Amino acid sequence: DEDMEEAQTRFEETIEPAVARIFQRVMKYDSHHESNVDIGFDDTQEDLEYDSVHKHEDKICTIEEYNPMYEVSSDVRHDSSNNVDIDSVYEKPDNVKFQNNELRNKKINNYKWIRLGNGIDNGMVHDLCMDNINRKIYISGSFQYVNHVPMKNLSVYDLRTKLWSNVGEGVPNLASCMVLDEEKQVLYVGGIFNKVGNRNVQAFNIAAYHIREQVWKALGDGLNRECSCMVIDKPNNKLYAGGSFTYSGKKKIHHLGIYDLDKNEWVPLAGGALNGPCRSLVKPTHDELYVGGLFTHAGKNDLHVSYIAKYNISTNEWSELNGGLKGYCNTMAYNTNDHKLYAGGTFTSCGMGDNTINSNHIAQYNTKTSKWENMNGGLNSVVNSLQCDNTNTFLYIGGGFTHTRDDNVLLNHIAKYNTKTPIFQPLENQFVKDNDNESDNIGTNGQCKVLSVDNNSLLVAGKFEIAGNITANSIARYIIKR
């Protein structure tokens, strides 16, 4: 092995100057060609990596009769002296600009799916969040390696450098959920753990990572069981957390609690507790907090709420949503334009009495009329994540489903729901189909656990190997518009 490594080093030392000279000439010839393609969260066309083009033992390449390596517009990182290191040549060329031509530009504009490095080696991504200010993507879940580098259940991808990095040396066990305070640069992490970081800071199932200081801090006495969802109440400087927990230290906090960031202490909701685990929280206004999960009753008066409810922060009162859901609620999203609350999960119907409707894993609640509304028949299996785009025109849906409920539309774990039409649609293919024999390459080949949307792109994560036409390894980026 040592001989092989030595030989490989000698080869790299020999070939590097030659390769560097070639790229220097290309850069000199084409340096005046600038790319104006806007793909939203990133400002350069993502490089196409080897696995996207060639077939490997454990990965499937679906690109036929077309080699994108000859057409991709990419860049090589270089300094002012135009020195090129071997890693830039073989891994991630960033600043080389090829002469534009109509055919190449047509293909580039059809790129939809983009890899984030080599993704997750094994395991699953449970949650992700964007730092739009610093253009970074944080992921949490159950994994040990990211981009072939050890990272314990927590990692961050920098869209400027296109590199994955550790976050505070991670957490030893499952990191179920995250929420980021972008202004203060504090990342709150919940899950199942009793310590965080390499210094073994004691923190029970929830902790805060101060990014600028690179320091972990416990949140009071923590929680006695899993924390599975969180939302920040910035005006009141509080953090709402939901999960399967029942205590913080010796204080009773059943499934939903408030952490006062000023007083550094946990308090229960004044209006009373839930009788079962909380899985999802949405706070669309100053006073409204929507709660979804596995519970059936809420509050001091034991109000029947059936897996979904609303809590008024000002009056400390619980409200049921017209009969609720007939099954668990995993996720929610709110459309601020239409004042509609979307719910996804395991349920097959919602409402009550004459207003009961077959909803099949997804439904919408009109907060103005207080009525549940059908969403074109629903989907054929569980929904894990919901995200509205910034215009509220489209709702993006991720989960274990493969088709619409009537099997008419192939979706493969990700769907786009047009709130105006309304219909379910698959994500567009990465490349325009040239003939009827070309594969559709719809969605992902495994479960989508979480979605996140910015202005121009959709982040998709979970447990899968392929997204569209590319090998993605549990996380990928999908371009919504250019």
KANOR-V304952 format. One record per residue. N is the residue number from 0. RES is the residue in three letters. SS is DSSP state (@ for helix, = for strand, . for the rest). PHI is phi in whole degrees, -180 to 180 (999 if undefined). Layout:
BEGIN
N_RES_SS_PHI / N_RES_SS_PHI
END
This chain:
BEGIN
0_ASP_._999 / 1_GLU_@_-65 / 2_ASP_@_-65 / 3_MET_@_-63 / 4_GLU_@_-64 / 5_GLU_@_-66 / 6_ALA_@_-65 / 7_GLN_@_-64 / 8_THR_@_-65 / 9_ARG_@_-63 / 10_PHE_@_-64 / 11_GLU_@_-63 / 12_GLU_@_-64 / 13_THR_@_-75 / 14_ILE_@_-83 / 15_GLU_@_-58 / 16_PRO_@_-60 / 17_ALA_@_-66 / 18_VAL_@_-64 / 19_ALA_@_-61 / 20_ARG_@_-62 / 21_ILE_@_-62 / 22_PHE_@_-68 / 23_GLN_@_-62 / 24_ARG_@_-66 / 25_VAL_@_-61 / 26_MET_@_-64 / 27_LYS_@_-64 / 28_TYR_@_-72 / 29_ASP_@_-112 / 30_SER_._-63 / 31_HIS_._-81 / 32_HIS_._-87 / 33_GLU_._-108 / 34_SER_._-91 / 35_ASN_._-108 / 36_VAL_._-70 / 37_ASP_._-107 / 38_ILE_=_-114 / 39_GLY_._87 / 40_PHE_._-68 / 41_ASP_=_-115 / 42_ASP_._-111 / 43_THR_._-133 / 44_GLN_._-66 / 45_GLU_._-61 / 46_ASP_._-71 / 47_LEU_._-94 / 48_GLU_._-96 / 49_TYR_@_-56 / 50_ASP_@_-63 / 51_SER_@_-75 / 52_VAL_@_-110 / 53_HIS_._-105 / 54_LYS_._-91 / 55_HIS_=_-115 / 56_GLU_._-61 / 57_ASP_._-109 / 58_LYS_=_-134 / 59_ILE_._-111 / 60_CYS_._-102 / 61_THR_._-108 / 62_ILE_._-84 / 63_GLU_._-119 / 64_GLU_._58 / 65_TYR_._-160 / 66_ASN_._-108 / 67_PRO_@_-64 / 68_MET_@_-61 / 69_TYR_@_-84 / 70_GLU_._-121 / 71_VAL_._-69 / 72_SER_._-93 / 73_SER_._-139 / 74_ASP_=_-123 / 75_VAL_._-112 / 76_ARG_._-65 / 77_HIS_._-154 / 78_ASP_._-98 / 79_SER_._-67 / 80_SER_._-90 / 81_ASN_._64 / 82_ASN_._-74 / 83_VAL_._-118 / 84_ASP_._-88 / 85_ILE_@_-64 / 86_ASP_@_-65 / 87_SER_@_-67 / 88_VAL_@_-72 / 89_TYR_@_-92 / 90_GLU_._-115 / 91_LYS_._-138 / 92_PRO_._-61 / 93_ASP_=_-124 / 94_ASN_._-123 / 95_VAL_._-82 / 96_LYS_._-112 / 97_PHE_._-91 / 98_GLN_._-61 / 99_ASN_._-71 / 100_ASN_._-146 / 101_GLU_@_-61 / 102_LEU_@_-66 / 103_ARG_@_-63 / 104_ASN_@_-63 / 105_LYS_@_-63 / 106_LYS_@_-68 / 107_ILE_@_-61 / 108_ASN_@_-67 / 109_ASN_._-92 / 110_TYR_._-65 / 111_LYS_._-116 / 112_TRP_=_-95 / 113_ILE_=_-132 / 114_ARG_=_-80 / 115_LEU_._-111 / 116_GLY_._62 / 117_ASN_._-97 / 118_GLY_._68 / 119_ILE_=_-93 / 120_ASP_._-67 / 121_ASN_._-149 / 122_GLY_._100 / 123_MET_=_-140 / 124_VAL_=_-90 / 125_HIS_=_-98 / 126_ASP_=_-153 / 127_LEU_=_-150 / 128_CYS_=_-150 / 129_MET_=_-102 / 130_ASP_=_-105 / 131_ASN_._-69 / 132_ILE_._-67 / 133_ASN_._-101 / 134_ARG_._54 / 135_LYS_=_-132 / 136_ILE_=_-123 / 137_TYR_=_-99 / 138_ILE_=_-129 / 139_SER_=_-138 / 140_GLY_=_164 / 141_SER_=_-125 / 142_PHE_._-153 / 143_GLN_._-120 / 144_TYR_=_-134 / 145_VAL_=_-129 / 146_ASN_._57 / 147_HIS_._69 / 148_VAL_=_-117 / 149_PRO_=_-60 / 150_MET_._-149 / 151_LYS_._-88 / 152_ASN_._64 / 153_LEU_=_-155 / 154_SER_=_-157 / 155_VAL_=_-138 / 156_TYR_=_-112 / 157_ASP_=_-95 / 158_LEU_._-74 / 159_ARG_._-79 / 160_THR_._-92 / 161_LYS_._58 / 162_LEU_=_-129 / 163_TRP_=_-90 / 164_SER_=_-142 / 165_ASN_=_-69 / 166_VAL_._-118 / 167_GLY_._57 / 168_GLU_._64 / 169_GLY_._74 / 170_VAL_=_-127 / 171_PRO_._-72 / 172_ASN_._-130 / 173_LEU_._-55 / 174_ALA_=_-108 / 175_SER_=_-77 / 176_CYS_=_-150 / 177_MET_=_-146 / 178_VAL_=_-150 / 179_LEU_=_-114 / 180_ASP_=_-92 / 181_GLU_._-64 / 182_GLU_._-65 / 183_LYS_._-87 / 184_GLN_._56 / 185_VAL_=_-122 / 186_LEU_=_-105 / 187_TYR_=_-94 / 188_VAL_=_-126 / 189_GLY_=_-123 / 190_GLY_=_170 / 191_ILE_._-128 / 192_PHE_._-161 / 193_ASN_._-124 / 194_LYS_=_-156 / 195_VAL_=_-141 / 196_GLY_._73 / 197_ASN_._-80 / 198_ARG_._-95 / 199_ASN_._56 / 200_VAL_=_-65 / 201_GLN_=_-73 / 202_ALA_._-155 / 203_PHE_._-98 / 204_ASN_._68 / 205_ILE_=_-159 / 206_ALA_=_-157 / 207_ALA_=_-121 / 208_TYR_=_-108 / 209_HIS_=_-88 / 210_ILE_._-66 / 211_ARG_._-64 / 212_GLU_._-84 / 213_GLN_._56 / 214_VAL_=_-131 / 215_TRP_=_-89 / 216_LYS_=_-138 / 217_ALA_=_-75 / 218_LEU_._-104 / 219_GLY_._58 / 220_ASP_._-85 / 221_GLY_._70 / 222_LEU_._-132 / 223_ASN_._-83 / 224_ARG_._-143 / 225_GLU_._-59 / 226_CYS_=_-101 / 227_SER_=_-118 / 228_CYS_=_-161 / 229_MET_=_-149 / 230_VAL_=_-151 / 231_ILE_=_-94 / 232_ASP_=_-104 / 233_LYS_._-65 / 234_PRO_._-57 / 235_ASN_._-102 / 236_ASN_._53 / 237_LYS_=_-131 / 238_LEU_=_-121 / 239_TYR_=_-93 / 240_ALA_=_-132 / 241_GLY_=_-126 / 242_GLY_=_173 / 243_SER_._-100 / 244_PHE_._-68 / 245_THR_._-130 / 246_TYR_=_-142 / 247_SER_=_-124 / 248_GLY_._63 / 249_LYS_._-102 / 250_LYS_=_-93 / 251_LYS_=_-73 / 252_ILE_._-142 / 253_HIS_._-88 / 254_HIS_._73 / 255_LEU_=_-151 / 256_GLY_=_-140 / 257_ILE_=_-121 / 258_TYR_=_-104 / 259_ASP_=_-81 / 260_LEU_._-73 / 261_ASP_._-80 / 262_LYS_._-92 / 263_ASN_._55 / 264_GLU_=_-150 / 265_TRP_=_-90 / 266_VAL_=_-137 / 267_PRO_=_-77 / 268_LEU_._-69 / 269_ALA_._-64 / 270_GLY_._-83 / 271_GLY_._110 / 272_ALA_._-102 / 273_LEU_=_-96 / 274_ASN_._-100 / 275_GLY_._-160 / 276_PRO_._-58 / 277_CYS_=_-104 / 278_ARG_=_-116 / 279_SER_=_-149 / 280_LEU_=_-134 / 281_VAL_=_-137 / 282_LYS_._-125 / 283_PRO_._-78 / 284_THR_._-132 / 285_HIS_._-62 / 286_ASP_._-101 / 287_GLU_=_-96 / 288_LEU_=_-131 / 289_TYR_=_-94 / 290_VAL_=_-129 / 291_GLY_=_-131 / 292_GLY_=_171 / 293_LEU_._-109 / 294_PHE_._-85 / 295_THR_._-126 / 296_HIS_=_-136 / 297_ALA_=_-149 / 298_GLY_._86 / 299_LYS_._-67 / 300_ASN_._-94 / 301_ASP_._55 / 302_LEU_=_-68 / 303_HIS_=_-76 / 304_VAL_._-124 / 305_SER_._57 / 306_TYR_._75 / 307_ILE_=_-154 / 308_ALA_=_-159 / 309_LYS_=_-123 / 310_TYR_=_-118 / 311_ASN_=_-91 / 312_ILE_._-69 / 313_SER_._-76 / 314_THR_._-96 / 315_ASN_._60 / 316_GLU_=_-116 / 317_TRP_=_-93 / 318_SER_=_-134 / 319_GLU_=_-90 / 320_LEU_._-106 / 321_ASN_._46 / 322_GLY_._95 / 323_GLY_._67 / 324_LEU_=_-114 / 325_LYS_._-102 / 326_GLY_._152 / 327_TYR_._-65 / 328_CYS_=_-106 / 329_ASN_=_-94 / 330_THR_=_-157 / 331_MET_=_-144 / 332_ALA_=_-149 / 333_TYR_=_-124 / 334_ASN_=_-96 / 335_THR_._-71 / 336_ASN_._-74 / 337_ASP_._-96 / 338_HIS_._56 / 339_LYS_=_-120 / 340_LEU_=_-102 / 341_TYR_=_-99 / 342_ALA_=_-129 / 343_GLY_=_-134 / 344_GLY_=_172 / 345_THR_._-100 / 346_PHE_._-67 / 347_THR_._-117 / 348_SER_=_-154 / 349_CYS_=_-152 / 350_GLY_._85 / 351_MET_._-151 / 352_GLY_@_57 / 353_ASP_@_-68 / 354_ASN_@_-94 / 355_THR_._-69 / 356_ILE_=_-131 / 357_ASN_=_-77 / 358_SER_._-117 / 359_ASN_._52 / 360_HIS_._78 / 361_ILE_=_-153 / 362_ALA_=_-155 / 363_GLN_=_-124 / 364_TYR_=_-114 / 365_ASN_=_-82 / 366_THR_._-74 / 367_LYS_._-85 / 368_THR_._-95 / 369_SER_._58 / 370_LYS_=_-129 / 371_TRP_=_-83 / 372_GLU_=_-131 / 373_ASN_._-69 / 374_MET_._-118 / 375_ASN_._51 / 376_GLY_._90 / 377_GLY_._82 / 378_LEU_=_-124 / 379_ASN_._-91 / 380_SER_._-163 / 381_VAL_._-60 / 382_VAL_=_-110 / 383_ASN_=_-106 / 384_SER_=_-148 / 385_LEU_=_-135 / 386_GLN_=_-145 / 387_CYS_=_-86 / 388_ASP_._-76 / 389_ASN_._-66 / 390_THR_._-91 / 391_ASN_._63 / 392_THR_._-82 / 393_PHE_=_-123 / 394_LEU_=_-111 / 395_TYR_=_-98 / 396_ILE_=_-129 / 397_GLY_=_-128 / 398_GLY_=_174 / 399_GLY_._-98 / 400_PHE_._-73 / 401_THR_._-121 / 402_HIS_=_-142 / 403_THR_=_-68 / 404_ARG_._-59 / 405_ASP_._-88 / 406_ASP_._65 / 407_ASN_._-79 / 408_VAL_._-123 / 409_LEU_=_-78 / 410_LEU_._-126 / 411_ASN_._52 / 412_HIS_._79 / 413_ILE_=_-138 / 414_ALA_=_-136 / 415_LYS_=_-119 / 416_TYR_=_-108 / 417_ASN_=_-81 / 418_THR_._-73 / 419_LYS_._-96 / 420_THR_._-72 / 421_PRO_._-99 / 422_ILE_._-145 / 423_PHE_=_-89 / 424_GLN_=_-134 / 425_PRO_._-78 / 426_LEU_._-69 / 427_GLU_._-62 / 428_ASN_._-66 / 429_GLN_._-65 / 430_PHE_._-119 / 431_VAL_._-65 / 432_LYS_._-70 / 433_ASP_._-88 / 434_ASN_._-155 / 435_ASP_._-71 / 436_ASN_._-86 / 437_GLU_._-75 / 438_SER_._-67 / 439_ASP_._-72 / 440_ASN_._51 / 441_ILE_._-82 / 442_GLY_._62 / 443_THR_=_-121 / 444_ASN_._-94 / 445_GLY_._-158 / 446_GLN_=_-65 / 447_CYS_=_-96 / 448_LYS_=_-98 / 449_VAL_=_-151 / 450_LEU_=_-128 / 451_SER_=_-149 / 452_VAL_=_-125 / 453_ASP_._-117 / 454_ASN_._-59 / 455_ASN_._-123 / 456_SER_=_-144 / 457_LEU_=_-121 / 458_LEU_=_-96 / 459_VAL_=_-125 / 460_ALA_=_-145 / 461_GLY_=_166 / 462_LYS_=_-138 / 463_PHE_._-157 / 464_GLU_._-108 / 465_ILE_=_-127 / 466_ALA_=_-129 / 467_GLY_._60 / 468_ASN_._-99 / 469_ILE_=_-119 / 470_THR_=_-81 / 471_ALA_._-127 / 472_ASN_._55 / 473_SER_._78 / 474_ILE_=_-154 / 475_ALA_=_-153 / 476_ARG_=_-120 / 477_TYR_=_-116 / 478_ILE_=_-83 / 479_ILE_._-80 / 480_LYS_._-153 / 481_ARG_._-116
END
